[in-house]
Amino acid sequence: GWHIECSAMSQAILGESFDIHGGGLDLVFPHHENEIAQSECCNGKPMARYWMHNGLMRSSAADGKVGGRGDRQESAEQATVDTKISRSKGGGGLADLIAKQTGERLRFFLLRTHYRSTIVFGEEPLSEAATALETFYRFFERYERVTGESFYDIAVIQSRSAGAIDSNNELLQTVKAKREAYLTAMDDDFNTGAAVSELFELVRALNKFVDQNSLEDSAARTTENVDAFKRGVQTLKELSALLGIFQVEPESDSGANDALVGQLMELMIELRNEARKEKNFAIADRIRDGLNEIGITLEDRKEGTGWKVG
């Protein structure tokens, strides 16, 4: 049967004892229990030191639920009875849904849920993940405006000790606390959902520092504040690299239409600025609100007006 096959293969390839055995929660009983019984009776020693059982995946269309946020409230018993997505149960559209996503969006979506928890897959939770990603992408653009450098060019810190922060700077003390909370989450059975939450908190703290110290105003910012900001962002790069995210600048969804869209937006912003100069605030507001209705947000800054999708 299938139990003895797995025992035989693992012993032949990994030896009588090995470190980690993985598998879905639906395999805990009877498959893994039988593997353990067979292998340990044969060898007289523990089969695996650690068992990592992943939760199952179900379609959001089946029950209307949305994906998790890193908690582990569902019991293993509940997860084992969740309906898995399969072609025989109407999961044939899974490939079509995946084809619409970027690799980073899918990875980020999965990381937001602890690996032992059930993952609810569908349009709505994927859309939520895409919106959440935009928070980081907008911050990376802000980093470039402040420093003139790309977030994606920051060298990744290669070791846990090298990334340690030793500074009395108030911002860096906050960054240090967020880093420690992140690492604690990862040490807790790879709780990536909690780790991602710490990344959001870190970006929130860095954005607040930019606002409080006017770092986007070249005349107001100081070298000391910019250096502290860059050190904080270096930690963000370190922690995100551990999850394999934000390593390569994402490709734009709009592709070849980027240049045309950019030119049209410049024209709309110019028309709005002219309306504001002429105190025609009704027209200016109509342009802003109309763009917002189709998913484009205008951002008024000291150096001019910018725009973003979402």
ABEGO torsion letter per residue (X at the ends): XAAAAAAAAAAAAAEABBABBBEBAAAAOAAAAAAAAAAAAAAGBBABABBBBBBBBBBAAAAGBBBBAGBAABBAAAAAABBBBBAAAGAAAAAAAAAABBAAAAAAAAAABBAABBBBBEAAAAAAAAAAAAAAAAAAAAAAAAAGBBAAABBBBABAAAABBBBABAAAAAAAAAAAAAAAAAABGGBAAAAAAAAAAAAAAAAAAAAAAGAABAAABBAAAAAAAAAAAAAAAAAAAAAGBGABBBBBAAEAAAAAAAAAAAAAAAAAAAAAAAGBAAAAAAAAAAAAAAGBBBBBBAAEBBBBBX
